[in-house]
Amino acid sequence: MKRTIALIAILLLLPFSCRTANALTRADTCDTQGARLAGGLALENGAPHGALAFITRIAPGFYNATSLLTAGKEGGLESQVFWNLYRSGGFSLAIGLGATADIIRENPTFENAILYAAATPGLAFTYKITSDLMMHGSFLYLTPSEPGRRMRAFLVVSFPIQSR
């Protein structure tokens, strides 16, 4: 009972001790000029999947990658936020965390489809091929997941949606 009272007191005092951000004066960190469309391949335990991704920069050191996967009657949707840890010339290395939803063993009438939702921590690299083309690779760990589907790897090539 003492813990509950202490937690309620902390939660009641918290709004008064935090300064709220003024949304009208804050700068927008989203870089829509840097939005990229990517297509390529995802490997899940050796099985190839087609991948289509949308990559946006959400802050100076962070970017979001949202991808759609398809392989026959299986598919999925993923979204990860990556934090750049290392940059050198045209190469960067990042760590990330996201979520995925995979539809497994669906049939044409959508009966007996299984949906797996998982957290996806992982590593990613980016290599600048030309001024417009970039190669992105990532290695993700799905937890929890269907037995035998713990890891996923992506290799996609992206181009800017709007040229600068």
Residue pairs with C-beta under 8 A, 6 or more apart in sequence:
29 58
29 59
29 60
30 56
30 57
30 58
31 56
31 57
31 58
32 56
32 162
33 160
33 162
33 164
34 56
34 57
34 160
35 54
35 55
35 56
35 57
35 160
35 161
35 162
36 54
36 55
36 56
36 134
36 158
36 159
36 160
36 161
37 52
37 53
37 54
37 55
37 158
37 159
37 161
38 51
38 52
38 53
38 54
38 55
38 65
38 67
38 136
38 156
38 157
38 158
38 159
39 50
39 51
39 52
39 53
39 156
39 157
39 158
40 51
40 53
40 136
40 154
40 155
40 156
40 157
41 48
41 49
41 50
41 51
41 154
41 155
41 156
42 48
42 49
42 50
42 51
42 67
42 69
42 152
42 153
42 154
42 155
43 49
43 152
43 153
43 154
43 155
44 71
44 149
44 151
44 152
44 153
45 148
45 149
45 150
45 151
47 71
48 71
49 69
49 70
49 71
49 74
50 69
50 70
50 71
51 67
51 68
51 69
51 154
51 156
52 67
52 68
53 65
53 66
53 67
53 68
53 136
53 154
53 156
53 158
54 65
54 66
54 67
55 63
55 64
55 65
55 66
55 136
55 158
56 63
56 64
57 63
58 64
58 81
61 83
61 84
62 81
62 82
62 83
62 84
63 81
63 82
63 84
63 94
64 79
64 80
64 81
64 82
65 78
65 79
65 80
65 82
65 96
65 98
65 124
65 136
65 138
66 77
66 78
66 79
67 77
67 78
67 79
67 154
67 156
68 75
68 76
68 77
69 75
69 76
69 77
69 78
69 102
73 105
73 106
73 107
74 102
74 103
74 104
74 105
74 106
75 102
75 103
75 106
76 100
76 101
76 102
76 103
77 100
77 101
78 98
78 99
78 100
78 101
78 120
78 140
79 98
79 99
79 100
80 96
80 97
80 98
80 99
80 120
80 122
80 124
80 138
80 140
81 96
81 97
81 98
82 94
82 95
82 96
82 124
82 138
83 94
83 95
83 96
84 92
84 93
84 94
85 93
85 94
85 95
86 92
86 93
87 93
89 128
90 127
90 128
90 129
91 125
91 126
91 127
91 128
92 125
92 126
93 123
93 124
93 125
94 123
94 124
94 125
94 126
95 121
95 122
95 123
95 124
96 120
96 121
96 122
96 123
96 124
96 138
97 119
97 120
97 121
97 122
98 119
98 120
98 122
98 140
99 117
99 118
99 119
99 120
100 116
100 117
100 118
100 120
100 140
100 142
100 152
101 115
101 116
101 117
102 115
102 116
102 118
102 145
102 146
102 149
103 113
103 114
103 115
104 113
104 114
104 115
104 116
104 146
105 112
105 113
105 114
106 112
106 113
106 114
107 113
114 146
116 142
116 144
116 145
116 146
116 149
118 142
118 143
118 144
118 145
119 142
119 143
120 140
120 141
120 142
120 143
120 152
121 140
121 141
121 143
122 138
122 139
122 140
122 141
123 138
123 139
124 136
124 137
124 138
124 139
125 136
125 137
125 138
126 134
126 135
126 136
126 137
127 134
127 135
128 134
129 135
129 157
132 159
132 160
132 163
133 157
133 158
133 159
134 157
134 158
134 159
135 155
135 156
135 157
135 158
136 154
136 155
136 156
136 157
136 158
137 153
137 154
137 155
137 156
138 153
138 154
139 151
139 152
139 153
140 151
140 152
140 153
140 154
141 150
141 151
142 149
142 150
142 151
142 152
143 150
